[in-house]
Amino acid sequence: MSSVETRQAEIEKLLHQQGTLRVPDLAQQFHASLDTIRRDLRQMEESGLLRRIHGGAVQVSVSNGPYQTRLQELLPEKGAIARKVARDLIPNDAIVFFDSGSTILEIARHLKLSFCGMVITVNPAVAVTLAEHPHAKIIMIGGSVLKQEMVIHGPTAMDEIRRYHADICIIGTCALHPEQGLTASCLEERTTKAAMIAQSTETIAVATADKLETSLPHRVCGLDEISRLVTGRKLSSGYLQNYKNHGVEIILA
């Protein structure tokens, strides 16, 4: 194996571990020039191994993979995001919609023991997890189960969501683009997300880096309906500026 192949194999391994890589960090780690690392990333992108972003690279999104597979992806980044949201952004007495998604499940696992508010969720795994929380009140929305996404949907779910008004909606991110806004891979999930956002005072989107600057067929909402975006710390300020320009507060976990 050539030195180039060896270095790119190590970069791929790091990417699976960390989810986001920065060109300067890689150049320092491999004692290579910035141009060499950029060339590596370009070649790896052409092979479908990653997606280049401003100043680095992110793992190719696995948003359409099986739910159990997605639970194991990017755990360090998801854990950091979850801790930030659960500890700092959810008041103890809040009424909160919890969307579907593996990062949302991590937030439920990290919810403060002092939380005594209400969680309304379309995610069965969230309801099961919070059943062990000592003080949280839990409302599980009823309806049909979209197995691939582990989310409740359908007319019954829509009727139930509209009965409530939440202080906060914690929304999972399939894809978030500065121009296209929040989008989803299927109409059923799009409808559920849009209903929860409409019934909330504030919407907080959570996104690992691989979900940013991407779009999917079904539009949920524009960035003007998202108050805050919580994502990982390795993204450059320039990469996130497009979201700030639309009035979204960026919180790095």
C-alpha positions in Angstrom: 0.0 0.0 0.0 1.4 3.4 -1.0 1.9 6.2 1.5 -1.1 8.0 -0.1 -3.3 5.0 0.2 -2.2 4.5 3.8 -2.8 8.1 4.7 -6.3 8.1 3.1 -7.1 4.9 4.9 -6.2 6.5 8.2 -8.2 9.6 7.3 -11.3 7.4 6.5 -10.8 5.7 9.9 -10.6 9.1 11.7 -13.7 10.3 9.9 -15.8 7.3 11.0 -14.6 8.0 14.6 -15.1 11.7 14.7 -17.6 12.6 11.9 -15.9 15.9 11.0 -12.3 16.5 10.1 -10.4 19.8 9.6 -7.7 20.3 7.0 -5.2 22.0 9.3 -5.6 19.2 11.9 -5.0 16.5 9.3 -2.0 18.3 7.9 -0.4 18.5 11.4 -1.2 14.9 12.2 0.2 13.5 9.0 3.0 16.0 8.6 1.7 16.9 5.2 1.0 20.2 3.4 -2.5 21.7 3.3 -2.5 21.1 -0.4 -1.7 17.4 0.0 -4.6 17.0 2.5 -7.0 18.9 0.2 -6.0 16.6 -2.7 -6.6 13.5 -0.5 -10.0 14.8 0.5 -10.9 15.5 -3.2 -9.9 12.0 -4.2 -11.8 10.5 -1.4 -14.9 12.5 -2.2 -14.7 11.3 -5.8 -14.7 7.7 -4.4 -17.8 8.4 -2.3 -15.9 8.1 1.0 -16.7 11.6 2.4 -18.2 15.0 1.6 -15.9 18.0 1.5 -16.9 21.2 3.3 -15.3 24.6 3.8 -12.0 23.8 5.7 -12.5 20.1 6.0 -14.7 17.1 5.4 -17.7 15.3 6.9 -18.9 11.7 6.8 -21.4 10.9 4.1 -24.9 11.1 5.7 -26.5 7.8 6.6 -29.9 9.4 7.1 -31.7 6.7 5.0 -30.0 3.8 6.8 -31.8 1.5 9.3 -32.6 3.1 12.6 -30.4 0.8 14.6 -27.5 1.5 12.3 -27.9 5.2 12.7 -27.9 4.9 16.5 -24.3 3.8 16.3 -23.1 6.5 13.9 -21.2 9.6 15.1 -21.7 8.8 18.8 -19.2 11.4 20.2 -20.7 14.2 18.2 -24.3 13.2 19.0 -23.4 12.8 22.7 -21.9 16.3 22.8 -24.9 17.9 21.1 -27.3 16.0 23.4 -25.5 17.1 26.6 -25.6 20.7 25.5 -29.3 20.7 24.6 -30.4 18.6 27.7 -28.4 20.6 30.2 -28.5 24.1 28.9 -31.4 24.6 26.6 -34.4 22.8 28.2 -35.8 24.6 31.3 -36.9 22.3 34.1 -40.6 23.2 33.8 -40.8 23.3 30.0 -43.3 21.6 27.7 -41.2 20.1 24.9 -41.9 18.3 21.7 -39.3 15.5 21.1 -39.0 14.6 17.4 -37.7 11.4 16.0 -34.0 10.7 15.3 -31.0 9.2 17.0 -29.6 12.5 18.3 -33.0 13.2 19.9 -32.9 9.9 21.7 -29.5 10.9 23.1 -31.0 14.1 24.4 -33.7 12.1 26.2 -30.9 9.9 27.8 -29.2 13.1 29.1 -32.2 14.9 30.3 -31.5 16.5 33.7 -32.9 14.7 36.7 -34.3 18.1 37.9 -36.5 18.3 34.8 -40.2 18.2 35.9 -41.9 19.5 32.8 -43.7 17.6 30.0 -42.3 15.7 27.0 -44.6 15.1 24.1 -43.0 12.7 21.6 -43.6 11.0 18.3 -40.6 8.8 19.0 -41.4 5.5 20.8 -37.8 5.0 21.9 -37.8 8.4 23.6 -41.0 7.5 25.5 -39.4 4.2 26.7 -36.2 5.9 27.7 -38.0 8.6 29.7 -40.2 6.1 31.4 -37.3 5.8 33.9 -37.0 9.5 34.5 -38.1 10.3 38.0 -40.1 13.5 37.3 -40.7 14.0 33.5 -44.3 13.8 32.4 -44.5 11.9 29.1 -47.2 12.0 26.4 -46.8 9.5 23.6 -48.5 10.6 20.4 -50.5 7.8 18.8 -50.8 6.7 15.2 -49.0 4.5 12.7 -45.3 3.7 13.1 -42.9 4.6 10.3 -40.4 1.8 11.0 -37.5 3.0 9.0 -37.5 6.3 10.9 -39.0 5.1 14.2 -41.6 7.9 14.2 -45.4 8.0 14.7 -47.3 9.5 11.8 -50.7 9.7 10.1 -54.0 11.5 10.7 -54.4 10.4 14.3 -50.9 11.7 15.1 -51.7 15.1 13.4 -54.9 15.5 15.4 -53.1 14.7 18.7 -50.2 17.1 18.0 -52.6 19.9 17.3 -54.1 19.5 20.8 -50.9 20.7 22.4 -48.8 23.9 22.4 -45.1 23.5 23.5 -42.5 26.0 24.7 -39.9 24.2 22.6 -39.7 21.8 19.7 -36.5 19.8 19.6 -36.4 18.8 15.9 -34.2 16.1 14.4 -32.4 17.1 11.2 -32.5 14.9 8.1 -31.0 17.7 6.0 -30.6 21.4 6.6 -29.6 23.8 3.9 -29.2 27.6 4.1 -31.5 28.1 1.1 -33.7 25.0 1.0 -34.3 25.0 4.8 -35.1 21.9 6.7 -36.1 18.9 4.5 -37.0 15.3 5.0 -36.7 12.1 3.0 -40.4 11.1 3.1 -43.7 12.9 3.2 -44.9 11.2 6.4 -41.9 12.5 8.4 -42.2 15.9 6.8 -45.8 16.3 7.9 -45.1 15.2 11.5 -42.2 17.6 11.9 -44.1 20.6 10.4 -47.0 20.0 12.8 -44.8 20.0 15.9 -43.0 23.2 14.7 -46.3 24.9 14.1 -47.4 24.1 17.7 -44.3 25.4 19.4 -43.0 28.8 20.5 -39.4 28.0 19.7 -37.7 25.4 17.5 -34.3 24.1 18.2 -32.7 22.0 15.4 -30.0 19.5 16.3 -27.6 18.4 13.5 -24.4 16.5 13.1 -22.1 18.0 10.5 -23.1 15.5 7.8 -26.6 16.8 7.7 -25.6 20.5 7.0 -25.5 21.9 3.4 -27.7 19.0 2.2 -31.3 18.8 1.1 -33.9 16.1 0.6 -37.2 16.1 -1.5 -39.7 17.1 1.2 -39.5 20.7 2.6 -40.4 21.0 6.3 -39.8 24.7 6.9 -37.5 27.6 6.2 -34.7 28.7 8.4 -36.9 31.6 9.6 -38.8 29.1 11.6 -35.7 27.7 13.4 -34.5 29.7 16.4 -31.3 27.8 17.2 -29.1 25.2 15.6 -27.0 23.0 17.8 -24.1 21.3 16.1 -20.5 20.1 16.7 -17.5 22.3 17.5 -15.3 21.3 14.5 -17.1 23.3 11.9 -15.6 26.6 10.8 -17.3 29.9 11.4 -17.3 30.5 7.7 -19.2 27.3 7.0 -21.9 28.2 9.5 -22.1 31.9 8.5 -24.8 31.1 5.9 -27.1 29.9 8.7 -26.3 32.9 10.8 -27.2 35.2 7.9 -30.8 33.8 8.0 -31.1 34.7 11.7 -30.4 31.3 13.2 -28.4 31.3 16.5 -25.6 28.8 16.2 -24.7 26.9 19.3 -21.5 24.7 19.2 -21.5 21.6 21.4 
